[in-house]
Amino acid sequence: MQKITTFLWFENNAEELMDLYTSIFKDAKVLSVNLMGDDWPVLTAKFQLEG
């Protein structure tokens, strides 16, 4: 099966949207999350859907 790598950009709610995407796919998982600071939103994140 061919792998597809995509780039998503969100101004707000990136963490909530990542949680939504990973809840839809059976074999999804969050690989990494980088925050701007302790009380800041997600700066970058990497997640995997269906392997």
N, C-alpha and C positions, 0 to 999 in steps of 0.2 A: 504494500500500500504506500502511496506517495505521501510524504509529510508536507504540510503546509505551515509556513511560519508567517504570522501576520503581526501588525503593529496597530494597537488601539490607543487613542488619545482621548482622555476625559479631563475636562476642566474641574469637575467636582464629582464626588461620590464614586471614585474609582474603586475603593475597597468594597462598597456595597455591590457594585456591578460585577466585580470579580467573584464575589460570593454567589451572586445569581448565576453566572456562567458555570461555575464549578458545581453548583447544585443541579443543573440541568443534565450534565453528562455523567454517566455512571462511573467512569474511570478517571475523573478529573482530580487534579490536586494543585495546590499552591506550592510553587517551588521556592520563591523568595519574595520578600516585601521590604522595601527601603523607605524609611520615613525621613522627612526633612528635619525632624526633631521629636522630642518626647510628646509634645502636644500638637503636632502638625499632621496634616493628612499624608497620604501615601505619595511618595515622589515617583518611585518606579516599582513595578511588581512583575513577576513572571509566574505564569500558571500554565498547566498542561491539560489539554482536553483529549480524551480518548487515546492516550499514549503518544 
